[in-house]
Amino acid sequence: MYIIGENIHIISEKVKEALTNRDREFFMDLAVKQVEAGAKCVDINLGPRKKDFAEVWPWIIETVETVVDVPLSIDTTNVEGMEAALKSIKKAQPILNSTSAEPERLEKVPALAKKYGAKVIALTMRTEGIPVEADARVVIAVEQLIPRMMEIDFPMDDLIIDPLVLTVSGCQQYCPHLIETVRTLQYAWDPAPKISVGLSNVSNAVPNENRSLINRVYLAMLMGVGLQMMIANPFDEKQNDVIRWIESKDVSNPLARLYNKIAERTAASEEIQSSDFDMSDPEQAAIWKTTQILLNKVIYAEGYLNQ
C-alpha cells in the first residue's frame, strides 16, 4: 500500500498554529515521523492561502524537503499556490492534489502538472457535484478526465484517479458505490489508471472513538477490490496491521483471518456473512456492525455499535 501521509493538514489546530508561527521544527518532526511510520509521500494541505501563498508554499516546501526525500503532495484549491509550491520542489516528483472535471480546473491543473513534471490526482466530480452511482463516476473518468490528459499528452503513468470517499455520516449511500467504482476503474482503461482515495473521509463527522474502526474495515473492503494507494494516517497501527495481514495473506490470528475474509468476500462480490464472525468476541461483533453500515445495510447512527 502506497500511503500518502495526511497529517500536515490545516484543519489541525496544531498545524494551524505552527504555520502561523512558522515553526520549522514542528513540520520537520511531523514529516519525518510520518515517513518513519510508513508514508511513502507526504501530503501538505495548507488550504487556499490566497493572500500569502507566494511566501508560505516555498517556505513549507523547503522546510519539509530539508528532512525527507519522499515525494510531496501539494494539496490546495489555489492553482497559483500549486505553482508556487512546484517551483520550490528540489527532490522527488511531486503530486498535485487535485483537479476535477470542473472545466476551469480541468483546463489549468493538468497543464500545470505537465509543465513541472508532476503527477496529478483527478477527482470524479463535475461542477454539479459527485454522482452517487459507481458507473457515473467511472464515466467522468473515461469521458472527461482521461481524455483531457490525452489531449495535452500527459503521461498516463502520472495520472491518479480519486473516486471520492464520502462520510458514512450523512452520505452513507455513497460508501458501497465507492467500492464498486474502485473495482470498475481498473478495467475501464488500458493501461489502468492508478487509483487513490482519502480513506479517513469515510469517518468524518463520526465520534473519534469509532473513526479508526470504520476506516480500517472500509480499507479491508477496498483492498479486496484492488486499492493500492491512499491518503491516510500512517500513525494508525491497527490500520497498518490490516494492510500487512491482507497484503501477506496472514491468517495467523482471528482478526487477521477476519479482515482477510472481508477482503475476499468483497473481491468476489459476495455478501459478508455474520457466520464469518465470532459474535462472542466484542471486537469481531463491532467489525460486523461496521460492515453493515458501510454497505448501507443498517442506517448509521453515532451509537450504532450499541444497537
DOMARRO-934500 format. One record per residue: residue number from 1; residue in three letters; z, x, y of N, C-alpha, C in turn. Coordinates in steps of 0.2 Angstrom, whole numbers. Layout:
{NUM; 'ALA'; {Z; X; Y}; {Z; X; Y}; {Z; X; Y}}
...
# end
This chain:
{1; 'MET'; {0; 4; -6}; {0; 0; 0}; {0; 4; 6}}
{2; 'TYR'; {-5; 3; 11}; {-5; 7; 17}; {-1; 3; 22}}
{3; 'ILE'; {5; 5; 24}; {9; 2; 28}; {8; 4; 35}}
{4; 'ILE'; {7; 0; 40}; {7; 2; 47}; {13; 0; 50}}
{5; 'GLY'; {17; 4; 52}; {24; 3; 54}; {25; -1; 60}}
{6; 'GLU'; {28; -7; 60}; {28; -12; 65}; {34; -11; 71}}
{7; 'ASN'; {38; -6; 70}; {44; -6; 74}; {44; -4; 81}}
{8; 'ILE'; {39; -1; 83}; {38; 0; 90}; {35; -6; 93}}
{9; 'HIS'; {39; -11; 95}; {36; -17; 97}; {40; -20; 103}}
{10; 'ILE'; {37; -22; 109}; {40; -23; 115}; {45; -29; 114}}
{11; 'ILE'; {44; -33; 109}; {49; -39; 108}; {56; -36; 107}}
{12; 'SER'; {57; -30; 104}; {63; -27; 103}; {66; -26; 110}}
{13; 'GLU'; {73; -28; 110}; {76; -26; 117}; {77; -18; 117}}
{14; 'LYS'; {78; -15; 111}; {79; -8; 112}; {73; -4; 114}}
{15; 'VAL'; {67; -7; 111}; {61; -4; 113}; {60; -5; 121}}
{16; 'LYS'; {61; -11; 123}; {60; -13; 130}; {64; -8; 134}}
{17; 'GLU'; {71; -7; 133}; {75; -3; 137}; {73; 4; 137}}
{18; 'ALA'; {71; 7; 131}; {69; 14; 130}; {62; 15; 134}}
{19; 'LEU'; {58; 10; 134}; {52; 10; 138}; {53; 10; 146}}
{20; 'THR'; {58; 6; 148}; {60; 6; 155}; {63; 13; 157}}
{21; 'ASN'; {67; 16; 153}; {70; 22; 154}; {66; 28; 152}}
{22; 'ARG'; {60; 27; 150}; {55; 32; 147}; {59; 37; 143}}
{23; 'ASP'; {62; 34; 138}; {67; 38; 133}; {63; 41; 128}}
{24; 'ARG'; {60; 47; 129}; {56; 50; 124}; {59; 51; 117}}
{25; 'GLU'; {66; 53; 117}; {69; 54; 111}; {69; 48; 106}}
{26; 'PHE'; {70; 42; 110}; {71; 36; 106}; {64; 35; 102}}
{27; 'PHE'; {58; 35; 106}; {52; 34; 102}; {50; 39; 97}}
{28; 'MET'; {52; 46; 99}; {51; 51; 94}; {54; 50; 87}}
{29; 'ASP'; {61; 48; 88}; {65; 47; 82}; {62; 41; 78}}
{30; 'LEU'; {61; 35; 82}; {58; 29; 78}; {52; 30; 75}}
{31; 'ALA'; {47; 34; 78}; {41; 36; 74}; {42; 40; 68}}
{32; 'VAL'; {46; 45; 69}; {47; 50; 63}; {51; 46; 57}}
{33; 'LYS'; {55; 42; 59}; {59; 38; 54}; {54; 33; 50}}
{34; 'GLN'; {50; 30; 54}; {45; 26; 50}; {41; 29; 45}}
{35; 'VAL'; {38; 35; 48}; {34; 39; 43}; {38; 42; 37}}
{36; 'GLU'; {44; 44; 38}; {48; 46; 33}; {49; 40; 28}}
{37; 'ALA'; {50; 34; 30}; {51; 28; 26}; {45; 26; 22}}
{38; 'GLY'; {39; 29; 24}; {33; 27; 20}; {27; 25; 24}}
{39; 'ALA'; {28; 24; 31}; {22; 21; 35}; {17; 27; 35}}
{40; 'LYS'; {11; 24; 35}; {5; 29; 35}; {1; 29; 41}}
{41; 'CYS'; {4; 24; 46}; {1; 23; 53}; {7; 20; 57}}
{42; 'VAL'; {7; 21; 63}; {12; 19; 67}; {9; 14; 73}}
{43; 'ASP'; {11; 8; 72}; {9; 3; 77}; {13; 4; 84}}
{44; 'ILE'; {9; 3; 89}; {13; 4; 96}; {11; -3; 100}}
{45; 'ASN'; {15; -7; 100}; {14; -13; 104}; {19; -13; 110}}
{46; 'LEU'; {15; -12; 116}; {19; -12; 122}; {17; -18; 127}}
{47; 'GLY'; {14; -23; 124}; {12; -29; 127}; {6; -28; 132}}
{48; 'PRO'; {4; -32; 136}; {-2; -31; 141}; {-1; -25; 146}}
{49; 'ARG'; {5; -24; 148}; {6; -19; 153}; {1; -19; 158}}
{50; 'LYS'; {-1; -24; 162}; {-6; -25; 166}; {-5; -20; 173}}
{51; 'LYS'; {1; -19; 174}; {2; -15; 181}; {3; -8; 179}}
{52; 'ASP'; {6; -6; 174}; {7; 1; 173}; {3; 4; 167}}
{53; 'PHE'; {-2; 1; 164}; {-5; 3; 158}; {-8; 10; 159}}
{54; 'ALA'; {-10; 12; 165}; {-13; 19; 166}; {-8; 24; 165}}
{55; 'GLU'; {-2; 23; 166}; {3; 28; 166}; {7; 28; 159}}
{56; 'VAL'; {8; 21; 157}; {13; 21; 151}; {9; 22; 144}}
{57; 'TRP'; {3; 21; 144}; {0; 22; 137}; {-1; 29; 136}}
{58; 'PRO'; {-4; 33; 141}; {-4; 41; 140}; {3; 44; 138}}
{59; 'TRP'; {8; 41; 142}; {15; 44; 140}; {17; 42; 133}}
{60; 'ILE'; {17; 36; 131}; {19; 34; 124}; {15; 38; 119}}
{61; 'ILE'; {8; 39; 120}; {4; 42; 115}; {6; 49; 114}}
{62; 'GLU'; {7; 53; 120}; {9; 60; 120}; {16; 61; 117}}
{63; 'THR'; {20; 56; 118}; {27; 56; 115}; {27; 56; 108}}
{64; 'VAL'; {24; 51; 105}; {23; 50; 98}; {20; 55; 94}}
{65; 'GLU'; {14; 57; 97}; {10; 62; 94}; {13; 69; 94}}
{66; 'THR'; {18; 70; 98}; {22; 76; 98}; {26; 77; 91}}
{67; 'VAL'; {27; 72; 88}; {32; 72; 82}; {28; 70; 75}}
{68; 'VAL'; {23; 66; 76}; {20; 63; 70}; {12; 65; 70}}
{69; 'ASP'; {9; 65; 64}; {2; 67; 64}; {-2; 61; 61}}
{70; 'VAL'; {1; 55; 59}; {-2; 50; 56}; {-6; 46; 62}}
{71; 'PRO'; {-11; 42; 60}; {-14; 38; 65}; {-10; 33; 69}}
{72; 'LEU'; {-12; 31; 75}; {-8; 27; 79}; {-12; 20; 80}}
{73; 'SER'; {-9; 15; 79}; {-12; 8; 80}; {-10; 6; 87}}
{74; 'ILE'; {-16; 5; 91}; {-15; 3; 98}; {-15; -5; 99}}
{75; 'ASP'; {-9; -8; 100}; {-8; -15; 99}; {-7; -18; 106}}
{76; 'THR'; {-12; -21; 109}; {-12; -24; 115}; {-18; -28; 116}}
{77; 'THR'; {-17; -33; 121}; {-22; -38; 123}; {-26; -35; 129}}
{78; 'ASN'; {-24; -30; 132}; {-27; -27; 138}; {-32; -21; 136}}
{79; 'VAL'; {-38; -23; 137}; {-43; -19; 135}; {-43; -12; 139}}
{80; 'GLU'; {-41; -12; 145}; {-41; -6; 149}; {-35; -2; 147}}
{81; 'GLY'; {-30; -5; 144}; {-24; -2; 141}; {-26; 2; 135}}
{82; 'MET'; {-30; -2; 131}; {-33; 1; 125}; {-37; 8; 126}}
{83; 'GLU'; {-41; 8; 132}; {-45; 14; 133}; {-40; 19; 136}}
{84; 'ALA'; {-35; 17; 140}; {-31; 22; 142}; {-27; 26; 136}}
{85; 'ALA'; {-26; 22; 131}; {-22; 25; 125}; {-27; 29; 121}}
{86; 'LEU'; {-33; 27; 120}; {-38; 30; 116}; {-40; 37; 120}}
{87; 'LYS'; {-40; 37; 126}; {-42; 44; 130}; {-37; 49; 129}}
{88; 'SER'; {-31; 47; 127}; {-25; 51; 126}; {-24; 54; 119}}
{89; 'ILE'; {-27; 51; 114}; {-25; 52; 107}; {-29; 59; 105}}
{90; 'LYS'; {-25; 63; 103}; {-27; 70; 101}; {-28; 71; 93}}
{91; 'LYS'; {-24; 67; 89}; {-24; 69; 82}; {-28; 64; 78}}
{92; 'ALA'; {-25; 60; 74}; {-29; 56; 69}; {-33; 50; 72}}
{93; 'GLN'; {-38; 48; 68}; {-42; 42; 70}; {-37; 36; 71}}
{94; 'PRO'; {-38; 33; 77}; {-33; 28; 79}; {-36; 21; 77}}
{95; 'ILE'; {-32; 16; 77}; {-34; 9; 76}; {-33; 5; 82}}
{96; 'LEU'; {-38; 1; 84}; {-37; -4; 89}; {-35; -11; 87}}
{97; 'ASN'; {-29; -13; 89}; {-27; -19; 86}; {-26; -24; 92}}
{98; 'SER'; {-31; -28; 94}; {-36; -31; 90}; {-41; -34; 94}}
{99; 'THR'; {-47; -36; 90}; {-52; -40; 93}; {-51; -47; 89}}
{100; 'SER'; {-55; -52; 91}; {-56; -58; 88}; {-63; -61; 89}}
{101; 'ALA'; {-64; -67; 87}; {-71; -69; 88}; {-72; -73; 94}}
{102; 'GLU'; {-67; -72; 99}; {-67; -75; 106}; {-73; -71; 109}}
{103; 'PRO'; {-78; -74; 112}; {-83; -70; 115}; {-82; -64; 119}}
{104; 'GLU'; {-78; -64; 124}; {-76; -58; 128}; {-73; -52; 124}}
{105; 'ARG'; {-68; -54; 120}; {-65; -49; 116}; {-70; -46; 111}}
{106; 'LEU'; {-74; -50; 108}; {-79; -48; 103}; {-84; -43; 106}}
{107; 'GLU'; {-86; -45; 112}; {-90; -40; 116}; {-87; -34; 117}}
{108; 'LYS'; {-81; -33; 120}; {-78; -27; 123}; {-75; -23; 118}}
{109; 'VAL'; {-71; -26; 113}; {-66; -21; 109}; {-70; -17; 104}}
{110; 'PRO'; {-75; -20; 100}; {-78; -16; 95}; {-82; -11; 99}}
{111; 'ALA'; {-85; -12; 104}; {-89; -7; 108}; {-84; -1; 110}}
{112; 'LEU'; {-78; -3; 112}; {-74; 2; 114}; {-71; 6; 108}}
{113; 'ALA'; {-70; 3; 103}; {-68; 7; 97}; {-74; 11; 95}}
{114; 'LYS'; {-80; 9; 95}; {-86; 14; 93}; {-86; 20; 98}}
{115; 'LYS'; {-85; 18; 104}; {-86; 24; 109}; {-81; 29; 108}}
{116; 'TYR'; {-75; 28; 105}; {-70; 33; 104}; {-68; 34; 97}}
{117; 'GLY'; {-73; 32; 93}; {-72; 33; 85}; {-66; 30; 82}}
{118; 'ALA'; {-64; 24; 85}; {-58; 21; 82}; {-59; 16; 77}}
{119; 'LYS'; {-55; 15; 72}; {-55; 9; 68}; {-53; 3; 72}}
{120; 'VAL'; {-55; -3; 70}; {-53; -9; 74}; {-51; -15; 69}}
{121; 'ILE'; {-46; -18; 71}; {-43; -24; 67}; {-46; -30; 70}}
{122; 'ALA'; {-50; -34; 66}; {-53; -40; 69}; {-50; -47; 66}}
{123; 'LEU'; {-47; -51; 70}; {-44; -57; 68}; {-49; -63; 67}}
{124; 'THR'; {-47; -67; 62}; {-51; -73; 60}; {-49; -78; 65}}
{125; 'MET'; {-51; -78; 71}; {-48; -83; 76}; {-54; -83; 81}}
{126; 'ARG'; {-55; -90; 83}; {-60; -91; 88}; {-56; -93; 95}}
{127; 'THR'; {-60; -95; 100}; {-57; -97; 106}; {-53; -104; 105}}
{128; 'GLU'; {-55; -108; 100}; {-52; -114; 99}; {-46; -113; 95}}
{129; 'GLY'; {-44; -107; 92}; {-38; -106; 88}; {-40; -104; 81}}
{130; 'ILE'; {-35; -104; 77}; {-35; -102; 70}; {-36; -108; 65}}
{131; 'PRO'; {-42; -108; 61}; {-43; -113; 57}; {-38; -113; 51}}
{132; 'VAL'; {-36; -118; 48}; {-31; -119; 43}; {-35; -116; 36}}
{133; 'GLU'; {-40; -119; 35}; {-44; -118; 28}; {-46; -111; 27}}
{134; 'ALA'; {-45; -108; 21}; {-47; -102; 19}; {-55; -101; 20}}
{135; 'ASP'; {-59; -106; 18}; {-66; -105; 19}; {-68; -104; 27}}
{136; 'ALA'; {-65; -108; 31}; {-66; -107; 38}; {-65; -100; 41}}
{137; 'ARG'; {-59; -97; 38}; {-58; -91; 41}; {-63; -86; 38}}
{138; 'VAL'; {-65; -86; 32}; {-70; -82; 29}; {-76; -83; 33}}
{139; 'VAL'; {-78; -89; 35}; {-84; -90; 39}; {-84; -86; 46}}
{140; 'ILE'; {-78; -86; 49}; {-78; -82; 55}; {-79; -75; 54}}
{141; 'ALA'; {-77; -72; 48}; {-78; -65; 47}; {-85; -64; 45}}
{142; 'VAL'; {-88; -68; 41}; {-95; -66; 39}; {-101; -68; 44}}
{143; 'GLU'; {-99; -73; 48}; {-104; -76; 53}; {-103; -73; 60}}
{144; 'GLN'; {-97; -70; 62}; {-96; -68; 69}; {-93; -61; 69}}
{145; 'LEU'; {-88; -59; 65}; {-85; -53; 66}; {-90; -47; 63}}
{146; 'ILE'; {-92; -48; 57}; {-96; -43; 54}; {-102; -42; 57}}
{147; 'PRO'; {-106; -48; 58}; {-112; -47; 62}; {-112; -43; 69}}
{148; 'ARG'; {-106; -44; 72}; {-106; -41; 79}; {-105; -33; 77}}
{149; 'MET'; {-101; -31; 72}; {-101; -24; 70}; {-108; -21; 68}}
{150; 'MET'; {-111; -25; 65}; {-118; -23; 63}; {-123; -22; 69}}
{151; 'GLU'; {-122; -27; 74}; {-126; -27; 80}; {-125; -20; 84}}
{152; 'ILE'; {-119; -18; 84}; {-118; -12; 88}; {-118; -5; 83}}
{153; 'ASP'; {-120; -6; 77}; {-120; -1; 72}; {-113; 2; 71}}
{154; 'PHE'; {-108; -2; 71}; {-101; 0; 70}; {-100; 2; 62}}
{155; 'PRO'; {-97; 8; 61}; {-96; 9; 54}; {-92; 4; 50}}
{156; 'MET'; {-94; 1; 45}; {-91; -4; 42}; {-84; -1; 38}}
{157; 'ASP'; {-84; 5; 37}; {-78; 8; 34}; {-72; 8; 39}}
{158; 'ASP'; {-74; 7; 45}; {-69; 7; 51}; {-67; 0; 53}}
{159; 'LEU'; {-69; -5; 49}; {-68; -12; 51}; {-62; -15; 46}}
{160; 'ILE'; {-57; -18; 49}; {-51; -21; 46}; {-51; -28; 48}}
{161; 'ILE'; {-52; -32; 43}; {-51; -40; 44}; {-44; -42; 43}}
{162; 'ASP'; {-41; -45; 48}; {-34; -48; 48}; {-35; -56; 48}}
{163; 'PRO'; {-34; -59; 42}; {-35; -66; 42}; {-29; -70; 45}}
{164; 'LEU'; {-24; -67; 47}; {-19; -70; 51}; {-13; -74; 47}}
{165; 'VAL'; {-8; -71; 46}; {-2; -74; 43}; {2; -77; 49}}
{166; 'LEU'; {3; -84; 48}; {7; -88; 52}; {14; -90; 49}}
{167; 'THR'; {19; -91; 53}; {25; -93; 51}; {26; -99; 46}}
{168; 'VAL'; {30; -98; 41}; {31; -104; 37}; {36; -109; 40}}
{169; 'SER'; {39; -107; 46}; {42; -112; 50}; {38; -114; 55}}
{170; 'GLY'; {35; -120; 54}; {30; -123; 59}; {23; -123; 57}}
{171; 'CYS'; {21; -118; 53}; {14; -118; 51}; {14; -117; 43}}
{172; 'GLN'; {18; -121; 40}; {19; -120; 33}; {12; -121; 29}}
{173; 'GLN'; {8; -125; 31}; {1; -127; 28}; {-3; -121; 28}}
{174; 'TYR'; {-2; -116; 32}; {-7; -110; 33}; {-5; -105; 27}}
{175; 'CYS'; {1; -105; 25}; {3; -100; 20}; {-1; -99; 14}}
{176; 'PRO'; {-2; -105; 10}; {-7; -104; 4}; {-14; -103; 6}}
{177; 'HIS'; {-16; -105; 11}; {-23; -104; 13}; {-24; -97; 15}}
{178; 'LEU'; {-19; -93; 18}; {-20; -86; 19}; {-21; -82; 13}}
{179; 'ILE'; {-17; -84; 8}; {-18; -81; 1}; {-25; -81; -1}}
{180; 'GLU'; {-28; -87; -1}; {-35; -88; -3}; {-40; -85; 1}}
{181; 'THR'; {-38; -84; 8}; {-43; -80; 12}; {-43; -73; 10}}
{182; 'VAL'; {-37; -70; 9}; {-37; -63; 6}; {-41; -62; 0}}
{183; 'ARG'; {-40; -67; -5}; {-44; -66; -11}; {-51; -67; -10}}
{184; 'THR'; {-54; -71; -6}; {-61; -73; -5}; {-64; -67; -1}}
{185; 'LEU'; {-61; -65; 4}; {-64; -60; 9}; {-66; -53; 5}}
{186; 'GLN'; {-63; -52; -1}; {-65; -46; -4}; {-72; -47; -8}}
{187; 'TYR'; {-74; -53; -8}; {-81; -54; -11}; {-86; -57; -6}}
{188; 'ALA'; {-84; -57; 0}; {-88; -61; 5}; {-93; -56; 8}}
{189; 'TRP'; {-93; -49; 7}; {-97; -45; 9}; {-98; -38; 5}}
{190; 'ASP'; {-103; -35; 5}; {-104; -29; 1}; {-106; -23; 6}}
{191; 'PRO'; {-102; -18; 7}; {-96; -17; 4}; {-90; -22; 7}}
{192; 'ALA'; {-85; -23; 3}; {-80; -27; 5}; {-76; -24; 11}}
{193; 'PRO'; {-75; -28; 16}; {-71; -25; 22}; {-64; -24; 20}}
{194; 'LYS'; {-60; -19; 23}; {-53; -18; 22}; {-50; -25; 25}}
{195; 'ILE'; {-44; -26; 22}; {-40; -32; 24}; {-33; -30; 26}}
{196; 'SER'; {-30; -32; 31}; {-24; -31; 33}; {-20; -37; 36}}
{197; 'VAL'; {-14; -38; 35}; {-10; -44; 38}; {-4; -41; 41}}
{198; 'GLY'; {-1; -45; 46}; {5; -44; 49}; {10; -48; 44}}
{199; 'LEU'; {13; -44; 40}; {17; -48; 35}; {23; -51; 38}}
{200; 'SER'; {27; -48; 42}; {33; -52; 44}; {32; -58; 49}}
{201; 'ASN'; {25; -59; 51}; {24; -65; 54}; {26; -71; 50}}
{202; 'VAL'; {26; -71; 44}; {27; -77; 39}; {34; -79; 40}}
{203; 'SER'; {39; -75; 42}; {46; -76; 43}; {48; -77; 50}}
{204; 'ASN'; {43; -77; 55}; {45; -78; 62}; {49; -84; 63}}
{205; 'ALA'; {54; -85; 67}; {57; -91; 68}; {61; -93; 62}}
{206; 'VAL'; {63; -89; 58}; {67; -90; 52}; {73; -86; 53}}
{207; 'PRO'; {79; -89; 50}; {85; -86; 51}; {85; -79; 48}}
{208; 'ASN'; {88; -74; 52}; {87; -67; 50}; {89; -65; 42}}
{209; 'GLU'; {94; -69; 40}; {96; -68; 33}; {91; -69; 28}}
{210; 'ASN'; {86; -74; 30}; {81; -76; 25}; {74; -72; 26}}
{211; 'ARG'; {74; -68; 31}; {67; -65; 33}; {64; -61; 28}}
{212; 'SER'; {68; -56; 25}; {66; -51; 21}; {64; -54; 14}}
{213; 'LEU'; {68; -59; 12}; {66; -63; 6}; {59; -66; 6}}
{214; 'ILE'; {58; -70; 11}; {52; -73; 12}; {46; -68; 13}}
{215; 'ASN'; {47; -63; 16}; {42; -58; 17}; {40; -55; 10}}
{216; 'ARG'; {45; -53; 6}; {43; -49; 0}; {41; -54; -5}}
{217; 'VAL'; {43; -60; -5}; {40; -65; -10}; {32; -66; -8}}
{218; 'TYR'; {31; -67; -2}; {24; -68; 1}; {20; -62; -1}}
{219; 'LEU'; {23; -56; 0}; {20; -49; -2}; {18; -49; -9}}
{220; 'ALA'; {22; -51; -13}; {20; -51; -20}; {14; -55; -22}}
{221; 'MET'; {14; -61; -19}; {8; -66; -19}; {2; -62; -17}}
{222; 'LEU'; {2; -59; -11}; {-4; -56; -8}; {-6; -50; -11}}
{223; 'MET'; {-1; -46; -14}; {-3; -40; -18}; {-7; -43; -24}}
{224; 'GLY'; {-5; -49; -27}; {-8; -52; -33}; {-16; -53; -31}}
{225; 'VAL'; {-17; -55; -25}; {-24; -56; -24}; {-28; -50; -20}}
{226; 'GLY'; {-25; -44; -21}; {-28; -38; -19}; {-26; -35; -12}}
{227; 'LEU'; {-21; -37; -9}; {-19; -34; -2}; {-17; -27; -3}}
{228; 'GLN'; {-20; -22; 1}; {-18; -15; 1}; {-16; -12; 7}}
{229; 'MET'; {-16; -17; 12}; {-14; -14; 19}; {-10; -19; 23}}
{230; 'MET'; {-5; -17; 27}; {-2; -22; 31}; {2; -19; 36}}
{231; 'ILE'; {3; -23; 42}; {8; -21; 47}; {15; -24; 45}}
{232; 'ALA'; {20; -19; 44}; {26; -22; 41}; {32; -17; 43}}
{233; 'ASN'; {38; -18; 41}; {44; -14; 42}; {45; -9; 36}}
{234; 'PRO'; {43; -3; 37}; {44; 2; 32}; {51; 3; 30}}
{235; 'PHE'; {56; 1; 34}; {63; 2; 33}; {66; -3; 28}}
{236; 'ASP'; {62; -8; 26}; {64; -14; 21}; {64; -11; 14}}
{237; 'GLU'; {70; -9; 12}; {70; -6; 5}; {68; -10; -1}}
{238; 'LYS'; {70; -17; 0}; {69; -22; -5}; {61; -23; -5}}
{239; 'GLN'; {58; -23; 0}; {51; -24; 1}; {47; -18; -3}}
{240; 'ASN'; {50; -12; -1}; {47; -6; -4}; {48; -6; -12}}
{241; 'ASP'; {53; -9; -14}; {54; -9; -21}; {49; -14; -24}}
{242; 'VAL'; {47; -20; -21}; {42; -24; -23}; {35; -21; -24}}
{243; 'ILE'; {34; -17; -18}; {27; -13; -18}; {27; -8; -24}}
{244; 'ARG'; {32; -5; -25}; {32; 0; -31}; {32; -3; -38}}
{245; 'TRP'; {35; -9; -39}; {35; -12; -45}; {28; -15; -47}}
{246; 'ILE'; {25; -18; -42}; {19; -21; -43}; {13; -15; -44}}
{247; 'GLU'; {13; -10; -39}; {8; -5; -40}; {9; -1; -46}}
{248; 'SER'; {15; 0; -49}; {15; 4; -55}; {16; -1; -61}}
{249; 'LYS'; {16; -8; -60}; {17; -12; -66}; {24; -11; -69}}
{250; 'ASP'; {29; -9; -65}; {35; -8; -68}; {39; -14; -70}}
{251; 'VAL'; {41; -15; -76}; {44; -21; -78}; {51; -19; -81}}
{252; 'SER'; {54; -14; -79}; {60; -11; -82}; {66; -15; -80}}
{253; 'ASN'; {66; -20; -76}; {72; -24; -74}; {70; -31; -73}}
{254; 'PRO'; {74; -36; -73}; {72; -43; -72}; {69; -44; -65}}
{255; 'LEU'; {71; -41; -60}; {67; -43; -54}; {60; -40; -54}}
{256; 'ALA'; {60; -34; -56}; {53; -31; -57}; {48; -35; -61}}
{257; 'ARG'; {51; -38; -66}; {47; -42; -71}; {45; -48; -67}}
{258; 'LEU'; {49; -51; -63}; {48; -57; -60}; {43; -56; -54}}
{259; 'TYR'; {44; -51; -50}; {39; -50; -45}; {32; -49; -48}}
{260; 'ASN'; {32; -45; -53}; {25; -44; -56}; {22; -51; -59}}
{261; 'LYS'; {26; -55; -62}; {24; -61; -64}; {21; -66; -58}}
{262; 'ILE'; {25; -65; -53}; {22; -69; -47}; {15; -66; -45}}
{263; 'ALA'; {15; -60; -45}; {8; -57; -43}; {3; -59; -48}}
{264; 'GLU'; {5; -59; -54}; {0; -60; -60}; {-2; -68; -59}}
{265; 'ARG'; {2; -72; -58}; {1; -79; -58}; {-4; -80; -52}}
{266; 'THR'; {-2; -77; -46}; {-6; -78; -40}; {-13; -75; -42}}
{267; 'ALA'; {-14; -70; -45}; {-20; -67; -46}; {-25; -71; -50}}
{268; 'ALA'; {-22; -74; -55}; {-25; -79; -60}; {-26; -86; -57}}
{269; 'SER'; {-24; -87; -51}; {-24; -94; -48}; {-20; -99; -52}}
{270; 'GLU'; {-15; -97; -55}; {-11; -101; -59}; {-5; -103; -55}}
{271; 'GLU'; {-2; -109; -57}; {4; -111; -54}; {10; -107; -56}}
{272; 'ILE'; {14; -105; -51}; {20; -101; -53}; {25; -106; -56}}
{273; 'GLN'; {28; -105; -62}; {32; -109; -66}; {39; -108; -65}}
{274; 'SER'; {43; -113; -65}; {50; -112; -65}; {53; -109; -71}}
{275; 'SER'; {49; -110; -76}; {51; -106; -83}; {51; -99; -82}}
{276; 'ASP'; {47; -96; -77}; {47; -89; -76}; {53; -86; -74}}
{277; 'PHE'; {58; -90; -71}; {64; -88; -68}; {70; -90; -72}}
{278; 'ASP'; {75; -85; -71}; {82; -87; -74}; {86; -90; -69}}
{279; 'MET'; {86; -97; -69}; {89; -100; -63}; {97; -100; -63}}
{280; 'SER'; {99; -96; -68}; {107; -95; -68}; {108; -89; -64}}
{281; 'ASP'; {103; -85; -62}; {104; -79; -58}; {102; -82; -50}}
{282; 'PRO'; {107; -82; -46}; {106; -84; -39}; {100; -81; -36}}
{283; 'GLU'; {99; -74; -37}; {93; -71; -33}; {87; -74; -36}}
{284; 'GLN'; {86; -75; -42}; {80; -77; -45}; {79; -84; -43}}
{285; 'ALA'; {84; -88; -42}; {83; -95; -40}; {81; -95; -33}}
{286; 'ALA'; {84; -91; -29}; {81; -90; -22}; {74; -88; -21}}
{287; 'ILE'; {72; -84; -26}; {65; -82; -26}; {60; -88; -28}}
{288; 'TRP'; {63; -92; -33}; {59; -98; -35}; {58; -103; -29}}
{289; 'LYS'; {64; -104; -25}; {63; -109; -20}; {59; -106; -14}}
{290; 'THR'; {59; -100; -13}; {54; -97; -8}; {47; -97; -10}}
{291; 'THR'; {45; -96; -17}; {38; -98; -19}; {36; -105; -17}}
{292; 'GLN'; {41; -109; -18}; {39; -116; -17}; {38; -118; -9}}
{293; 'ILE'; {41; -115; -5}; {40; -116; 2}; {33; -113; 4}}
{294; 'LEU'; {32; -107; 2}; {26; -103; 4}; {20; -106; 1}}
{295; 'LEU'; {21; -110; -5}; {15; -113; -7}; {14; -120; -5}}
{296; 'ASN'; {19; -122; 0}; {18; -128; 3}; {20; -134; -2}}
{297; 'LYS'; {24; -132; -7}; {26; -137; -12}; {32; -141; -10}}
{298; 'VAL'; {36; -138; -6}; {43; -141; -4}; {43; -139; 4}}
{299; 'ILE'; {45; -144; 8}; {45; -144; 15}; {50; -138; 17}}
{300; 'TYR'; {48; -134; 21}; {53; -129; 24}; {58; -131; 28}}
{301; 'ALA'; {64; -129; 27}; {69; -131; 32}; {74; -124; 32}}
{302; 'GLU'; {78; -123; 37}; {82; -117; 38}; {86; -117; 32}}
{303; 'GLY'; {89; -122; 30}; {94; -122; 24}; {90; -123; 17}}
{304; 'TYR'; {84; -121; 17}; {80; -123; 10}; {83; -119; 4}}
{305; 'LEU'; {87; -114; 5}; {90; -111; -1}; {96; -115; -4}}
{306; 'ASN'; {98; -119; 1}; {104; -123; -2}; {102; -130; -4}}
{307; 'GLN'; {96; -131; -4}; {94; -138; -6}; {93; -139; -14}}
# end
